Amino acid sequence: MAKVVVTGGAGFIGSAVVRHLVRDLGAEVVVIDKMTYAATRGSIAPVEDTGRVKLIVEDICNQGQMAEIIAREQPDQILHLAAESHVDRSISGPQAFVETNVTGTYSMLEAARAYWNSLTGAAKEAFRFLHVSTDEVYGSLGETGLFTEETPYDPSSPYSASKAASDHLAKAWQRTYGLPVVVSNCSNNYGPYHFPEKLIPLVTLNALEGKPLPVYGKGDNIRDWLFVEDHARALAMIASKGRPGETYNVGGGNERTNLQVVEAICEELDRVMPAAGPRRNLITFVADRPGHDHRYAIDATKLESELGWRAQENFETGLRRTIAWYLENEAWWAPLRKSVYSGQRLGLAEKAPA
């Protein structure tokens, strides 16, 4: 039975990884999470009764604590997902993104390096550090083409710039110190347990409550949507089978404009829970986000051909599953909407202090 440390394991993607590792792969998992606003204990609650999940509440920037935890827990793998990830929040508060995404990644790499250097034989050979990142590090695509693992980095926001920096650190630790690091870059995730500040849960819950559905600009920005459980399977596969020093792109192959996504949510909700009128009438176009990349799209050929991964959900099936989950799990999201994030606009750029 493998033992895996998952940083950020109480967040959206991290908790999906934890549930997959425990339920499907029988792994023992140590979750390290600062438990910020975007982390929820309820997201890992479905597997906590297995006795194979331990939650450690700690900041990954605390390098001494990270070194102590990794040395004590002796994992076979570290899956590093802990990150500040909301672009809008990075525009109005970039410092936290630099601290967590850059300094935190440095802290984890050093803790992993010290531990790995203490290993010998088969344990040292098998150990892996998977650094989980985003396609936003590549910047914006034109009307055609796909991001590949060779696409030059060209980040646009404080969020993507901080993730690009962390990717470079991870690759440097592999090249300089030999630490067996693998990097993944994924497209936009969606699915159950998604914090309600992100597009799909925000629009779903606003539509349920009859509130405006904000769409940036003309709604023509394009994203490649990846169901979070497909991503979790990919990450476990990359951590186990990926080659150190390599990057693997993970994408769902589901390009949609933001307006198409919002309209699809409205149609599905109208189908399963009809309202007085079409929910499309709630769509409201708002001022665009500063530095808003036009299009992202991932070429996942390397992951598919080398490791045999395939997405199991297309956008239509994944969206139906996602909306059904939110309709059935108000107990999870209602407290967040009430006390943490009620749906207000984020990411309006403010002038720097004089």
Secondary structure, DSSP 8 states (H G I E B T S, - for coil): --EEEEETTTSHHHHHHHHHHHHTT--EEEEEE---TT--GGGTHHHHTTS-EEEEE--TT-HHHHHHHHHHH--SEEEE------HHHHHH-THHHIIIIIIHHHHHHHHHHHHHHH--HHHHHH-EEEEEEEGGGG----SS--B-TT------SHHHHHHHHHHHHHHHHHHHH---EEEEEE-EEESTT--TTSHHHHHHHHHHTT--EEEETTS--EEEEEEHHHHHHHHHHHHHH--TT-EEEE----EEEHHHHHHHHHHHHHHHS--SS-GGGGEEEE---TT---B--B--HHHHHHH-------HHHHHHHHHHHHHH-HHHHHHHHHHT--S-----------
